[in-house]
Amino acid sequence: MADSVIELSEEVLQTLSRWKVPVDPFDIAENEGIELAPGTYGQKFDARIEYLPMVKRFVIYYRLPGPGRPEGRVRFSIGHELGHFYIPEHRERLLKGEMHNSQPDFRSNDPRELEADEFSASLLMPKDLFVAEVRRFRQRVCTLAEICKMANERFHTSITSTARRYCQCGIEACSIVVSEAGVVRWAVHSEDMRARNMKYIQFDAPVPGMSKTAALWDTLDQDGFADPVEGSVDSHVWFERPYYRKTLWEEAMALGKTGFALTYLTLEDPD
Ligand SMILES: [Zn+2]
């Protein structure tokens, strides 16, 4: 399914002659005649797409950017709703009157939500354009701060989705881990990382005690703020039997007020 979602998102960009970054999801929505209904809404609300049979139109309700809700995350949310609009099975449900408040940015366990997330990531960061853009930005590998900079300035996307995309595009050996309240929610590993047997981090288990991420969770205050942490860690801290004996470089940061933290692992001394 993932492949067909990626193909679909690329087809949308090609068909609408929007094959260049940054991709503007608002522009795509307008082009499709989708009504956009921004609002302040509650803290927990991200976005929702609905079909209005009376006027035969789709409408996307979404919470405006603001403190703790960066522009990139809002745009990723719109890309997610476009996923529900374009993926045929999702669209059928909408036409039947089904609706849900979305939980985008790879925070949900619902397969349909994740499918809409994959669509959004691929729509806003098509692989070929993403890789070319990273190469233009940096000849060497990126730090987490540089990935954030690209998310904010080049792609206008969420940090989580951009870091995940960076990892999936195989630009270098790295892993991305997202944790919530000190517990690993998910992780992805690049091909080069997998080749070194660093391909498994248990979900729903506490982050390793010796990791920098554990230190980040220890210093997080009630508002969800903590300074980012970084440093060298033994590869065994994160992985059971790595074929890589040297140290990893670990960077971790809190993701605004979401209650999630992002960890970026790379090889400190690639062999
Ligand atoms: Zn959704």
Residues whose N, C-alpha, C, O or C-beta is under 5 A from the ligand:
A	BS01	ZN	S102 Q103 E113 A116
